[in-house]
């Protein structure tokens, strides 16, 4: 399973479309993180990032905030989106999700 976490300076970015990099975190069948890579996204435009992440093999996106149109694009790509995530370190966020302890709040995206 592959997760994508939008980041700024290595920490969770409030809005996925304005991040400087995505942490791509791969988890094995036992729920253990096996890799963490940071990659710069393509320019932000409707539908581009969801398609790009699908090409990278991402199954789930965990974000603090995301607009409804982006959520629709991810849904169409078969990528699950978890919104309102609270935290900083991408590995900690994924581990919390896997343990069922991820804290989420409101979607911090305002559009």
N, C-alpha and C positions, 0 to 999 in steps of 0.2 A: 504494500500500500504506500502511496506517495502523497504527502501533504505539501501544500504551498502556503507559506506565511509571508505576507507583505512586510518588509522591514525598512527601517531608516536607521543608519548607523548600527546595524546589527540587532535592533530591537523592534518589536511590533509597531508598525506604522498605523496611525489612526484610520487612514483611508487607503485601500488597496491600490487604487488607480494612481496614487501620487507617491508610491514608494520608490526607493532608489534601487532595491533589489528584492528578489524573492528568495527566502530560505526554502529549498526543496529538501524535504526530510523523508527518507525512505525507511519504512518499518517492515521487519520480517513477520512471518506468520505467528511468531511467539510474542509479538508486541514490543520487540527490541529495536531501537533506532540503529540502523546499520550504516547510514550515510547522511551527511548534511552538506549541502552545496548552496552557495549564494550566486544567483545569476541576475544580471541586469535585464529588465523587461524591455520589450519593444515600446515605441512611443504610444502613449495613451490615446486610444480612439475606440469608439463603441465596437465591442466584439473581438477586438484584437487580442487582448490579454487572455480571455477565456480559451480562445482557439489555440494560442501559443502554449498555455499551460496543459491543454489536452494533448498537444503534440509531445510534451515533455513526460507524459504518462501520469499526470497528477489525478488523484481520485477525490481529494478533499482540499478545500481552501478554508483556512481559519483566519478570520479578519475581525478587526474592531469595528469597521464600518464599510458599507458597500451600498451603492445605489440600487434601486429596484431593477433597472434595465440590465445592469451587470449580473444581478442575481438570475435574471431570466436567461441570459446567455449561458451562464454556467449550468443551469438546469437543462437547457437544450443540449449541452455537451455531455450530460450525465455526470457532472461533477457536483458533489455535495458541498454546500456552503454553510459554515457555522459562523454566525455574526454576533458581534457584541463581546468578543473575547477580551478578557482582561489579563494582563501580564506583560512581560518584556522579552524574556529569552525564548526564541522559537522552540528549542528542544523542550524546555519546561512546559510550554503551552501544549505541544503534541503529547508529551507524557501525561499531562493532566487530562487531556481529552481521552487518551487510551484507558486511564484509570477511572474515568467517569467523574472526575473532580474539577473539570474546567469551569472556571467562573465566567459567566457571561452577563452582560448588562444590556443597555439599550444600544441600538445601531447608532454609532457616532457619526454616520454620514448624513449630511443635511440636504441631500437632493434625491 
